[in-house]
Amino acid sequence: MLPFWIALQFLSSLPVRLPGMPSAQASGRSLLFYPAVGLLFGALLWGANALLAGTPMLLHAALLLTLWVVLSGGLHLDGLADSADAWLGGFGDRERTLLIMKDPRSGPMAVVTLVLVLLLKFCALLALLEQGQQAALILAPVLARAAMLGLFMSTPYVRAGGLGQALADHLPRRAGRWVLGAVALASLGFCGVWISLLVLVGFWALRRQMIRRLGGTTGDTAGAMLELLELLVLLGAAL
């Protein structure tokens, strides 16, 4: 179970303590449990949604979104902000794009992107609550984190020596294919072809942009992809 706890510590703000510094192999295996962390997030959001029953809809949606952000510690939103700044300020240049992503400061494009993504998530959540559709609360975090596993399996990591490189190098790819297959089958049975196809197209389009600009992925672009795919699932379910 150590790889699961590593994944939970890395992807969430939950108080997880590891017994020591994990090995590179255990860290690589932790990628297999990213969808399980998404499932835990979905269960917590589902439970919070039930507890908030009867709350005014606007407040209900706002509280759910706040919990969603708190659970991840804003980790992936940070990646989204850095990627937005880098994509605009990099002017198509790979090295400049990577340099901007390392800058801890946020520019106007980062702020605008975060506001728009959170606004759209809020509106989609509100629409889903009004329609009585709660399945997306589980689907979005699971599918987006499964996509992150798929990204590390299929895409070079471009920052040599980084944490992401160690994860990619020690990821058990055969087991990863089994995990992705299980998630794909479950999503087809749970949400049907439309949402599954939407996630696949979104994954393909975002990965293509990373390959074109950087030749691979970074931790920031992986986090940006996760946030955008969560949004895509919510929008697809709400429309």
Secondary structure, DSSP 8 states (H G I E B T S, - for coil): -HHHHHHHHHH--S----SS---HHHHHHHGGGHHHHHHHHHHHHHHHHHHTTTS-HHHHHHHHHHHHHHHHTTHHHHHHHHHHHHHHHTTT-HHHHHHHHH--S--HHHHHHHHHHHHHHHHHHHHHHHHT--THHHHHHHHHHHHHHHHHHHS-B-STTSHHHHHHHT--HHHHHHHHHHHHHHHHHHHHHHHHHHHHHHHHHHHHHHHHHHSSB-HHHHHHHHHHHHHHHHHHHH-
